[in-house]
Amino acid sequence: MFISVPASTHPYDCCVIGSGPAGITLALELAGANRTVLMFETGAARDVREDMPGAVGFGHLDVDHWNRHSIRVLGGTSRVWSGRCLTLMERDFDNPATGVAWPIARADLVPYYRRAAGVVERDPSIVDAERPWCPGFVLRPFSQRAPTRFGLKYFDALERSSKVHVVLGCSVVGLDANASRTVVETANCFHHPTGRMHRLDVGPRSRIVVAGGGLGNAQLLLQPRSDGAVPVGNESGLVGRFLMEHPHFHGVAELVVDEAHDSNELVLAANDEYATRYGLLGSTVICERPTTHHPLADHLAREHGRPFHHYTCAMMSEMLPSAGNRVFLTGERDAAGFYRPGVRCVFGARDLVNVETTLRLLGESLIASGKGRVRIVNDRLYRRAGGGGHIMGTTRMGHDGSTSVVDRHCRVHGYRNLFVAGSSVFPTGGYANPTLTILALALRLADRLVAEQS
Ligand SMILES: Cc1cc2nc3c(=O)[nH]c(=O)nc-3n(C[C@H](O)[C@H](O)[C@H](O)COP(=O)(O)OP(=O)(O)OC[C@H]3O[C@@H](n4cnc5c(N)ncnc54)[C@H](O)[C@@H]3O)c2cc1C
């Protein structure tokens, strides 16, 4: 149900900060296991707010990019997402080319991926959507259908639930812990409609889950404390670092092959053998706008005596995690006294050359098998890369508290009751759109919290 202002004593099993796909999935899953949840959402039920004005953007993506991709409303950024769903590949969890491994494997997530498919109204078979296509490459189509808008789809479930209490228009602006930094004891929140600050005491058994999105998670865990001590949750000093996006390249290549596919069916990725042999980062070639009327298709048709089809290709790719790409706080504060974030995100030469290498290998494979051709559009690759609104890595997961922020259970190292949900925990991003993995991790976290509190 929706409530107006939280009580100062915290009688809930779990406090979830943020009501995007991660927060709503976690909250409803906990409620289904008879746990009580208090969920905070900065935004309103319906009116969308892009709430980061003043944020600074350095690098390949400017301020508008980050504003447009951090939506403040019930359901978070799912209000504008496109609904493309895909799992990470097995090698994304431990790809030597990235220099960092996840502390979990794909197999740990597969049962949760299947459950997550249901949350976004997809068939669980999307988890296995991969088949060989040409030497070195597999077909990995996205699941693409009407995007689930979490705040609309799950509004009634939240309203009816006696277990989940949702406070709208309320930002959590700071966390305080005990002296030994093992337990979060209070959360400070600002209620926008009344302009009042509330202090919430966290009960000894309660859990806090920060689920404010890739920027929002870092923003909260970087907020300075009045006593000048290290912000709660940033004992590693790594919060905000290793920010990753998925570089997007529109019209980056033309592909001509002897197969007809509908738009978005021909979606290709290097297979494991090629990825290992050539040290590739993740990337996918998305072949769009099929036509038989193209000079190169005509030429190959005449030469081979069968029809050829021309596609315009977009690509999405992986960024190497780098400590220099990061979310940081600017000196500017909002009405709640919350320091606004700035972002630095630079695509490196390795990220771009990886796309070129993948396209070149695809072209060579097509020529060797007599199947077709690839033409790279250099300008689109090296000068026009954009982002996808996939904000990852800012509270990375790992075994060691000196090199990561959360452990394999998404618990902030050293804390008993502080957790993070969302793509900020991804140590690497692969190329797959992140939300299905965010949901799988949220379901896995829910199981963990239920087990711990039983
Ligand atoms: C244009 C666009 C297209 C996209 N398309 C796809 C796609 O096709 N496939 C895909 O997988 N992904 C896509 N994404 C990404 C997808 O939207 C995100 O991965 C997903 O929404 C992240 O979920 P989240 O719950 O972690 O965070 P968010 O959805 O960002 O939600 C976070 C919520 O927390 C709230 N919040 C933040 N801080 C606080 C605080 N301190 N106190 C209280 N509340 C707080 C915010 O207001 C927000 O409502 C797209 C994104 C955009 C912008």
PDBQT file of the ligand as one rigid body, heavy atoms in Angstrom, charges set to zero:
ROOT
HETATM    1  C1  LIG A 501      15.802   4.947 -23.297  1.00  0.00    +0.000 C 
HETATM    2  C2  LIG A 501      16.201   3.693 -22.527  1.00  0.00    +0.000 A 
HETATM    3  C3  LIG A 501      16.049   2.452 -23.128  1.00  0.00    +0.000 A 
HETATM    4  C4  LIG A 501      16.407   1.304 -22.413  1.00  0.00    +0.000 A 
HETATM    5  N1  LIG A 501      16.205   0.106 -23.008  1.00  0.00    +0.000 NA
HETATM    6  C5  LIG A 501      16.545  -1.018 -22.351  1.00  0.00    +0.000 A 
HETATM    7  C6  LIG A 501      16.309  -2.294 -22.939  1.00  0.00    +0.000 A 
HETATM    8  O1  LIG A 501      15.777  -2.399 -24.048  1.00  0.00    +0.000 OA
HETATM    9  N2  LIG A 501      16.672  -3.390 -22.242  1.00  0.00    +0.000 N 
HETATM   10  C7  LIG A 501      17.255  -3.322 -21.008  1.00  0.00    +0.000 A 
HETATM   11  O2  LIG A 501      17.593  -4.364 -20.445  1.00  0.00    +0.000 OA
HETATM   12  N3  LIG A 501      17.469  -2.115 -20.429  1.00  0.00    +0.000 NA
HETATM   13  C8  LIG A 501      17.112  -0.966 -21.048  1.00  0.00    +0.000 A 
HETATM   14  N4  LIG A 501      17.314   0.237 -20.453  1.00  0.00    +0.000 N 
HETATM   15  C9  LIG A 501      17.903   0.263 -19.102  1.00  0.00    +0.000 C 
HETATM   16  C10 LIG A 501      16.843  -0.003 -18.036  1.00  0.00    +0.000 C 
HETATM   17  O3  LIG A 501      15.856   1.010 -18.051  1.00  0.00    +0.000 OA
HETATM   18  C11 LIG A 501      17.546  -0.045 -16.675  1.00  0.00    +0.000 C 
HETATM   19  O4  LIG A 501      18.495  -1.112 -16.722  1.00  0.00    +0.000 OA
HETATM   20  C12 LIG A 501      16.613  -0.326 -15.515  1.00  0.00    +0.000 C 
HETATM   21  O5  LIG A 501      15.544   0.585 -15.459  1.00  0.00    +0.000 OA
HETATM   22  C13 LIG A 501      17.408  -0.233 -14.214  1.00  0.00    +0.000 C 
HETATM   23  O6  LIG A 501      16.576  -0.602 -13.148  1.00  0.00    +0.000 OA
HETATM   24  P1  LIG A 501      16.912  -0.145 -11.653  1.00  0.00    +0.000 P 
HETATM   25  O7  LIG A 501      15.745  -0.542 -10.810  1.00  0.00    +0.000 OA
HETATM   26  O8  LIG A 501      18.242  -0.665 -11.256  1.00  0.00    +0.000 OA
HETATM   27  O9  LIG A 501      17.057   1.447 -11.708  1.00  0.00    +0.000 OA
HETATM   28  P2  LIG A 501      16.042   2.574 -12.213  1.00  0.00    +0.000 P 
HETATM   29  O10 LIG A 501      15.085   2.032 -13.186  1.00  0.00    +0.000 OA
HETATM   30  O11 LIG A 501      16.870   3.734 -12.619  1.00  0.00    +0.000 OA
HETATM   31  O12 LIG A 501      15.208   2.951 -10.912  1.00  0.00    +0.000 OA
HETATM   32  C14 LIG A 501      15.798   3.562  -9.799  1.00  0.00    +0.000 C 
HETATM   33  C15 LIG A 501      14.709   4.239  -8.996  1.00  0.00    +0.000 C 
HETATM   34  O13 LIG A 501      15.247   4.634  -7.738  1.00  0.00    +0.000 OA
HETATM   35  C16 LIG A 501      14.823   5.945  -7.409  1.00  0.00    +0.000 C 
HETATM   36  N5  LIG A 501      15.851   6.509  -6.524  1.00  0.00    +0.000 N 
HETATM   37  C17 LIG A 501      17.145   6.754  -6.847  1.00  0.00    +0.000 A 
HETATM   38  N6  LIG A 501      17.807   7.229  -5.777  1.00  0.00    +0.000 NA
HETATM   39  C18 LIG A 501      16.901   7.294  -4.758  1.00  0.00    +0.000 A 
HETATM   40  C19 LIG A 501      16.990   7.714  -3.393  1.00  0.00    +0.000 A 
HETATM   41  N7  LIG A 501      18.142   8.143  -2.867  1.00  0.00    +0.000 N 
HETATM   42  N8  LIG A 501      15.862   7.671  -2.636  1.00  0.00    +0.000 NA
HETATM   43  C20 LIG A 501      14.682   7.230  -3.166  1.00  0.00    +0.000 A 
HETATM   44  N9  LIG A 501      14.550   6.823  -4.448  1.00  0.00    +0.000 NA
HETATM   45  C21 LIG A 501      15.654   6.842  -5.231  1.00  0.00    +0.000 A 
HETATM   46  C22 LIG A 501      14.707   6.639  -8.763  1.00  0.00    +0.000 C 
HETATM   47  O14 LIG A 501      13.828   7.735  -8.679  1.00  0.00    +0.000 OA
HETATM   48  C23 LIG A 501      14.185   5.510  -9.660  1.00  0.00    +0.000 C 
HETATM   49  O15 LIG A 501      12.777   5.485  -9.675  1.00  0.00    +0.000 OA
HETATM   50  C24 LIG A 501      16.963   1.393 -21.115  1.00  0.00    +0.000 A 
HETATM   51  C25 LIG A 501      17.107   2.655 -20.521  1.00  0.00    +0.000 A 
HETATM   52  C26 LIG A 501      16.726   3.781 -21.209  1.00  0.00    +0.000 A 
HETATM   53  C27 LIG A 501      16.860   5.111 -20.546  1.00  0.00    +0.000 C 
ENDROOT
TORSDOF 0
